[in-house]
C-alpha cells in the first residue's frame, strides 16, 4: 500500500503543471462531454418515449461522460502498456480527467433524483390522470432511472487495452559491472537489486563482471586494438558473462558478485559481453537494447585508448549498442580518464555518482525509465473507477408516496 501512494506522489512530483499539455486533458474532458451531450440531444430524436426533456438531458450527460471516461481508461491502459509515460509524465493529468468524467454522471444522477417527488415527477414523465396511472408512471420512471446505470458497463471495455501489454516485445539490458578492488560495490548491488524488482518480465538481463584474470595470467590483452581483434567471446579471458531470462533471476545472481578480481579489464569485459550477446542471443528479437557500464573508468588498457579506435568505431557494435542507448554510471568522483572521455565524446550519457545507494538508484532509474512498468497506475485507475462507479450505483430515485 505504501508503494502505491509513493507512485501517486511520483505522478504529482513529475507533473508539469505549467505546461499546456497537462491541462488540455482535464479541460478537453469537460468540453468533450458537453459537446457529446449537445450533439446527442440534437441528432437523436425523442421518438415515442414517455420520458421528457429533463430526463433526456440528464441521460445524455451520464452517457457522454461515461463514453469519455471509457476513452480515458483506454488511453491510460494503452499508454501504460506501451510505456508512453516513461517520457511523457501525464499520469496525474489523465487521472484528474478520469475523476472528472466519472464525477459528472454522479452529479447528473443526483440532480435527476431531485425530480423524483410527487410535485416534480411531471418534469420527467407525463403527469398521470388516475391513481392507477400514477403507480404505473412512478414504476416506469424508476426503472428508467435504474436502467441508465447500465451504461457504466461500458467502462469495462476501456480495460481491454491492457491486452496490448501482452505484445510489448522483449528488451535486452546489458550491464557491465566493475567489481574490481577499487569498487565499493555494496550500494551499487543493492541499487541494482531494487531496480530489478521494478522491471517487468519482458526484460532480459546480460550481467557481466570483470572476473577471469589472475595475478600471473598471460591471457589478458595489453591494448584495446588487441581486444577488438578478437571475434569470439570464448577467446577472451577477462569478463564473466551471465544471461538471465528475467530480472528476478538476475537479482538472485547479484549475490554471487565479489571483489575478487585481478586488475580492471573493463574494455575487455564490454567487448566480451557484446560478442556473447551477438553470438548466443542471435536468434532473439529485441524491441530495445541498452548497455549500462558501472565503473570508475580505470582500465587495464587505458594507456592505449587515446590513440586507438573505440567501440563505436566498429559498425556492428554501434549497430547493436548505439551511443544513445549506452550509459555510463561513473563513480570516479568526476575524474577524467581516456575511457570515460571516449564514451562522452561518442555522445553517451554519463551519470556521475558518489557511490551512495540513492545516487545509483537515480542513475539506474534515468537509464531504465523506459523499461520500467509497474501496475500502480492501472491500480489507481481501477480504484478511482470502482469508487466513483459504486457511488453512482448506490444513488437511487427518491421514494414517491
C-alpha positions as CSV (number, residue, x, y, z in Angstrom):
1,X,0.0,0.0,0.0
2,X,2.9,2.4,0.8
3,X,4.4,1.8,-2.6
4,X,1.0,2.6,-4.2
5,X,0.9,6.0,-2.5
6,X,4.5,6.6,-3.3
7,X,3.7,6.0,-7.0
8,X,0.9,8.6,-6.8
9,X,3.3,11.0,-5.1
10,X,5.7,10.5,-8.0
11,X,3.0,11.3,-10.5
12,X,2.4,14.6,-8.6
13,X,6.1,15.4,-8.4
14,X,6.7,14.7,-12.1
15,X,3.6,16.5,-13.3
16,X,4.3,19.6,-15.4
17,X,1.6,21.9,-14.1
18,X,2.9,24.9,-16.1
19,X,2.5,23.1,-19.4
20,X,-0.4,23.4,-21.8
21,X,-0.3,19.6,-22.3
22,X,-1.1,18.9,-18.7
23,X,-4.3,21.0,-18.6
24,X,-5.5,20.1,-22.1
25,X,-6.8,16.7,-20.9
26,X,-8.9,17.8,-18.0
27,X,-10.3,20.8,-19.9
28,X,-10.8,18.7,-23.0
29,X,-12.6,16.1,-20.9
30,X,-15.3,18.6,-19.8
31,X,-15.6,20.2,-23.3
32,X,-15.9,16.8,-25.0
33,X,-18.6,15.7,-22.6
34,X,-20.6,18.9,-23.1
35,X,-20.1,18.6,-26.9
36,X,-21.3,14.9,-27.0
37,X,-24.3,15.8,-24.8
38,X,-25.3,18.8,-27.1
39,X,-24.9,16.8,-30.3
40,X,-26.8,13.8,-28.8
41,X,-29.7,15.9,-27.9
42,X,-29.9,17.4,-31.3
43,X,-29.4,14.4,-33.6
44,X,-31.1,11.6,-31.5
45,X,-34.9,12.1,-31.7
46,X,-37.1,11.6,-28.7
47,X,-39.4,9.3,-30.6
48,X,-42.4,7.9,-28.8
49,X,-40.6,7.8,-25.4
50,X,-42.7,8.9,-22.4
51,X,-39.6,10.4,-20.9
52,X,-39.4,14.2,-21.1
53,X,-36.6,16.5,-22.0
54,X,-35.3,16.8,-18.4
55,X,-34.7,13.1,-18.3
56,X,-33.1,13.1,-21.7
57,X,-30.7,15.9,-20.8
58,X,-29.5,14.2,-17.7
59,X,-29.4,10.9,-19.5
60,X,-27.1,12.3,-22.2
61,X,-24.8,13.8,-19.6
62,X,-24.4,10.4,-18.0
63,X,-23.8,8.6,-21.3
64,X,-21.5,11.2,-22.7
65,X,-19.4,11.3,-19.5
66,X,-19.1,7.5,-19.5
67,X,-18.1,7.4,-23.1
68,X,-15.3,10.0,-22.4
69,X,-14.3,8.1,-19.2
70,X,-14.0,4.9,-21.3
71,X,-11.8,6.7,-23.8
72,X,-9.6,8.0,-21.0
73,X,-9.3,4.5,-19.4
74,X,-8.4,3.1,-22.9
75,X,-5.8,5.8,-23.4
76,X,-4.2,5.2,-20.0
77,X,-4.1,1.5,-20.4
78,X,-2.7,1.7,-23.9
79,X,0.0,4.2,-23.0
80,X,0.8,2.2,-19.9
81,X,1.2,-1.0,-22.0
82,X,3.4,0.8,-24.5
83,X,5.4,2.6,-21.7
84,X,4.5,6.0,-23.2
85,X,4.5,7.6,-19.7
86,X,8.3,7.0,-19.3
87,X,8.9,10.0,-21.4
88,X,5.6,11.8,-21.0
89,X,4.6,12.3,-17.3
90,X,0.9,12.7,-17.9
91,X,-0.4,10.2,-15.4
92,X,-1.8,12.8,-13.0
93,X,-3.4,14.8,-15.7
94,X,-5.2,11.7,-17.0
95,X,-6.2,10.6,-13.5
96,X,-7.8,14.0,-12.9
97,X,-9.6,13.8,-16.3
98,X,-10.9,10.3,-15.3
99,X,-12.1,11.6,-12.0
100,X,-13.9,14.5,-13.6
101,X,-15.5,12.2,-16.3
102,X,-16.8,9.9,-13.5
103,X,-17.9,12.7,-11.2
104,X,-20.3,14.2,-13.9
105,X,-22.6,11.1,-14.0
106,X,-22.8,11.2,-10.2
107,X,-23.8,14.9,-10.3
108,X,-26.3,14.2,-13.2
109,X,-27.9,11.3,-11.3
110,X,-28.2,13.3,-8.1
111,X,-29.7,16.2,-9.9
112,X,-32.1,13.9,-11.8
113,X,-33.0,12.3,-8.5
114,X,-34.3,15.6,-7.2
115,X,-37.1,15.5,-9.7
116,X,-38.4,12.2,-8.2
117,X,-41.0,13.8,-6.0
118,X,-44.8,14.0,-6.2
119,X,-44.7,17.6,-7.4
120,X,-41.7,17.4,-9.8
121,X,-42.1,14.0,-11.4
122,X,-44.2,15.7,-14.1
123,X,-40.9,17.2,-15.4
124,X,-39.6,13.6,-16.0
125,X,-42.7,11.9,-17.4
126,X,-46.2,12.8,-18.4
127,X,-48.5,13.6,-15.5
128,X,-50.9,10.7,-14.6
129,X,-54.6,11.3,-14.7
130,X,-55.7,8.5,-12.3
131,X,-54.2,6.8,-9.2
132,X,-53.6,3.6,-11.2
133,X,-51.8,5.5,-13.9
134,X,-49.7,7.3,-11.2
135,X,-48.5,4.0,-9.8
136,X,-47.6,2.8,-13.3
137,X,-45.8,6.0,-14.2
138,X,-43.8,6.1,-11.0
139,X,-42.6,2.5,-11.6
140,X,-41.7,3.3,-15.2
141,X,-39.7,6.4,-14.2
142,X,-37.8,4.5,-11.5
143,X,-37.0,1.7,-13.9
144,X,-35.7,4.2,-16.5
145,X,-33.5,5.8,-13.8
146,X,-32.0,2.4,-12.9
147,X,-31.5,1.3,-16.5
148,X,-29.4,4.4,-17.1
149,X,-26.8,2.9,-14.7
150,X,-26.3,0.0,-17.1
151,X,-24.1,2.5,-19.1
152,X,-21.4,2.0,-16.5
153,X,-20.7,-1.4,-18.0
154,X,-19.1,0.5,-20.9
155,X,-16.2,1.4,-18.7
156,X,-15.0,-2.3,-18.7
157,X,-14.2,-2.1,-22.4
158,X,-11.5,0.5,-21.7
159,X,-9.5,-2.0,-19.7
160,X,-9.3,-4.3,-22.8
161,X,-6.5,-2.1,-23.9
162,X,-4.4,-3.7,-21.2
163,X,-4.1,-6.6,-23.7
164,X,-1.5,-4.6,-25.6
165,X,0.8,-5.3,-22.7
166,X,0.9,-8.9,-23.8
167,X,2.7,-7.9,-27.0
168,X,5.2,-5.2,-25.9
169,X,8.2,-7.1,-27.0
170,X,11.4,-8.2,-25.3
171,X,14.2,-5.9,-24.1
172,X,17.8,-6.7,-23.6
173,X,19.5,-4.9,-20.7
174,X,23.3,-5.5,-20.8
175,X,25.1,-4.4,-17.6
176,X,28.9,-4.4,-17.3
177,X,29.6,-4.1,-13.6
178,X,33.1,-3.1,-12.5
179,X,33.7,-5.2,-9.4
180,X,37.4,-4.6,-9.3
181,X,39.1,-3.9,-6.0
182,X,38.6,-0.1,-6.3
183,X,34.9,-0.6,-6.3
184,X,32.9,-0.4,-3.1
185,X,30.1,-2.5,-4.6
186,X,27.6,-2.9,-1.8
187,X,25.5,0.2,-2.5
188,X,25.5,-0.4,-6.3
189,X,24.4,-4.0,-5.9
190,X,21.6,-3.0,-3.6
191,X,20.5,-0.4,-6.1
192,X,20.6,-3.0,-8.9
193,X,18.6,-5.4,-6.8
194,X,15.9,-2.8,-6.1
195,X,15.9,-1.7,-9.8
196,X,15.4,-5.3,-10.9
197,X,12.4,-5.6,-8.6
198,X,10.7,-2.8,-10.7
199,X,11.4,-4.3,-14.1
200,X,8.9,-6.4,-16.0
201,X,9.5,-10.0,-17.1
202,X,9.8,-8.8,-20.7
203,X,13.3,-7.6,-19.8
204,X,16.2,-10.0,-20.2
205,X,19.5,-9.2,-18.3
206,X,23.0,-9.8,-19.5
207,X,25.2,-9.2,-16.4
208,X,29.0,-9.0,-16.9
209,X,31.6,-8.7,-14.2
210,X,35.3,-8.5,-14.5
211,X,36.5,-11.9,-13.3
212,X,38.8,-14.0,-15.3
213,X,42.3,-12.8,-15.0
214,X,44.8,-13.9,-12.3
215,X,47.9,-12.2,-10.9
216,X,50.2,-14.1,-13.3
217,X,47.6,-14.6,-16.1
218,X,49.0,-14.3,-19.6
219,X,45.6,-14.2,-21.3
220,X,44.8,-10.6,-20.7
221,X,45.0,-8.1,-23.5
222,X,47.5,-5.3,-23.4
223,X,45.9,-2.8,-25.8
224,X,42.3,-2.1,-26.9
225,X,43.2,-3.0,-30.5
226,X,44.1,-6.5,-29.3
227,X,40.7,-6.7,-27.8
228,X,38.9,-5.6,-30.9
229,X,40.8,-8.2,-33.0
230,X,39.0,-11.0,-31.1
231,X,35.8,-12.1,-32.8
232,X,34.8,-15.0,-30.5
233,X,33.9,-14.3,-26.9
234,X,35.4,-17.6,-25.7
235,X,38.9,-16.3,-26.7
236,X,38.7,-13.5,-24.2
237,X,39.8,-14.5,-20.7
238,X,38.6,-11.5,-18.8
239,X,34.9,-11.0,-18.2
240,X,32.3,-13.3,-16.6
241,X,29.1,-13.0,-18.7
242,X,25.9,-14.5,-17.4
243,X,22.5,-14.3,-19.2
244,X,19.3,-14.1,-17.2
245,X,15.9,-14.6,-18.8
246,X,14.2,-12.2,-16.4
247,X,15.0,-9.6,-13.7
248,X,14.2,-11.8,-10.7
249,X,16.8,-14.4,-11.8
250,X,19.3,-11.6,-12.3
251,X,18.5,-10.3,-8.8
252,X,19.5,-13.7,-7.4
253,X,22.7,-13.6,-9.5
254,X,23.8,-10.4,-7.8
255,X,24.5,-12.4,-4.6
256,X,27.4,-14.0,-6.5
257,X,29.3,-10.8,-7.1
258,X,32.5,-10.3,-5.2
259,X,35.6,-8.0,-5.4
260,X,37.9,-10.9,-6.1
261,X,39.1,-9.5,-9.4
262,X,42.7,-9.0,-10.6
263,X,43.2,-5.7,-12.4
264,X,40.4,-3.8,-14.1
265,X,39.7,-5.3,-17.6
266,X,36.6,-3.1,-18.4
267,X,37.1,-2.8,-22.1
268,X,37.7,-6.5,-22.5
269,X,34.6,-7.3,-20.5
270,X,32.5,-4.9,-22.5
271,X,33.7,-6.5,-25.8
272,X,33.2,-10.0,-24.4
273,X,29.7,-9.1,-23.4
274,X,28.9,-7.8,-26.9
275,X,30.4,-10.8,-28.6
276,X,28.5,-13.1,-26.3
277,X,25.2,-11.3,-26.9
278,X,25.7,-11.3,-30.7
279,X,26.6,-15.0,-30.7
280,X,24.3,-16.7,-28.2
281,X,21.3,-14.3,-28.5
282,X,21.4,-14.0,-32.2
283,X,18.0,-15.7,-32.6
284,X,16.3,-13.5,-30.1
285,X,14.4,-10.5,-31.3
286,X,14.5,-7.4,-29.1
287,X,12.4,-4.3,-29.2
288,X,15.1,-2.3,-27.3
289,X,18.7,-3.0,-26.3
290,X,20.6,-0.9,-23.8
291,X,24.2,-1.1,-22.4
292,X,25.0,0.2,-18.9
293,X,28.6,0.4,-17.7
294,X,29.1,0.9,-14.0
295,X,32.7,1.9,-13.4
296,X,35.3,4.5,-12.4
297,X,36.9,4.1,-15.9
298,X,40.3,2.9,-14.7
299,X,41.1,0.2,-17.3
300,X,44.0,-2.2,-17.8
301,X,44.4,-0.9,-21.4
302,X,43.7,2.7,-20.5
303,X,47.0,4.0,-22.0
304,X,46.2,2.6,-25.4
305,X,42.7,4.1,-25.6
306,X,43.5,7.8,-26.7
307,X,45.4,6.7,-29.9
308,X,43.1,3.8,-30.9
309,X,39.7,3.2,-32.3
310,X,36.9,2.9,-29.8
311,X,33.8,0.7,-29.5
312,X,31.5,2.8,-31.7
313,X,34.1,2.9,-34.5
314,X,33.1,-0.7,-35.0
315,X,29.9,-0.5,-37.1
316,X,28.5,-3.8,-35.8
317,X,29.0,-2.8,-32.2
318,X,27.4,0.6,-32.8
319,X,24.5,-1.1,-34.6
320,X,24.0,-3.4,-31.6
321,X,24.6,-0.8,-28.8
322,X,24.1,2.7,-30.2
323,X,25.6,5.6,-28.3
324,X,22.2,7.0,-27.4
325,X,21.4,3.6,-25.8
326,X,24.7,3.3,-23.9
327,X,25.0,4.8,-20.5
328,X,28.0,5.2,-18.1
329,X,27.4,5.3,-14.4
330,X,30.7,6.9,-13.2
331,X,31.7,6.7,-9.6
332,X,35.2,8.2,-10.1
333,X,34.1,11.5,-8.4
334,X,34.3,13.4,-11.7
335,X,37.9,12.3,-12.6
336,X,38.6,12.3,-16.3
337,X,40.3,9.4,-17.9
338,X,40.6,8.2,-21.5
339,X,37.9,5.5,-21.1
340,X,35.2,7.9,-19.7
341,X,36.3,10.7,-22.2
342,X,35.8,8.4,-25.2
343,X,32.3,7.5,-24.2
344,X,31.4,11.1,-23.6
345,X,32.9,12.1,-27.0
346,X,30.7,9.4,-28.6
347,X,27.6,11.1,-27.1
348,X,26.8,8.5,-24.4
349,X,25.0,9.9,-21.4
350,X,27.1,9.8,-18.2
351,X,25.8,9.8,-14.7
352,X,28.3,10.9,-12.0
353,X,27.5,9.2,-8.7
354,X,29.1,9.4,-5.2
355,X,28.9,5.7,-4.5
356,X,25.7,6.0,-2.5
357,X,22.7,3.8,-3.0
358,X,20.4,6.7,-3.8
359,X,22.8,8.0,-6.4
360,X,22.9,4.6,-8.1
361,X,19.1,4.3,-7.9
362,X,18.7,7.7,-9.5
363,X,21.1,6.9,-12.3
364,X,19.6,3.5,-13.0
365,X,16.1,5.0,-12.9
366,X,17.1,7.5,-15.5
367,X,18.7,4.9,-17.8
368,X,16.0,2.3,-17.5
369,X,13.0,4.6,-17.1
370,X,11.6,3.5,-20.5
371,X,12.0,-0.2,-19.5
372,X,10.1,0.1,-16.2
373,X,6.4,-0.6,-16.0
374,X,4.7,-1.4,-12.7
375,X,0.9,-1.8,-12.1
376,X,0.4,1.1,-9.8
377,X,-1.1,3.4,-12.4
378,X,-3.5,0.7,-13.5
379,X,-4.4,0.1,-9.9
380,X,-5.1,3.8,-9.4
381,X,-7.4,3.7,-12.4
382,X,-9.3,0.7,-11.0
383,X,-9.6,2.4,-7.6
384,X,-10.9,5.7,-9.0
385,X,-13.3,3.9,-11.4
386,X,-14.5,1.5,-8.8
387,X,-15.2,4.0,-6.0
388,X,-17.0,6.6,-8.3
389,X,-18.9,3.8,-10.1
390,X,-20.0,2.4,-6.7
391,X,-21.2,5.8,-5.5
392,X,-23.2,6.3,-8.7
393,X,-24.8,2.8,-8.5
394,X,-25.9,3.5,-4.9
395,X,-27.8,6.6,-5.9
396,X,-31.5,5.6,-6.1
397,X,-34.5,7.6,-7.0
398,X,-36.5,9.1,-4.1
399,X,-39.4,7.2,-2.7
400,X,-42.6,8.8,-4.0
401,X,-45.6,8.4,-1.7
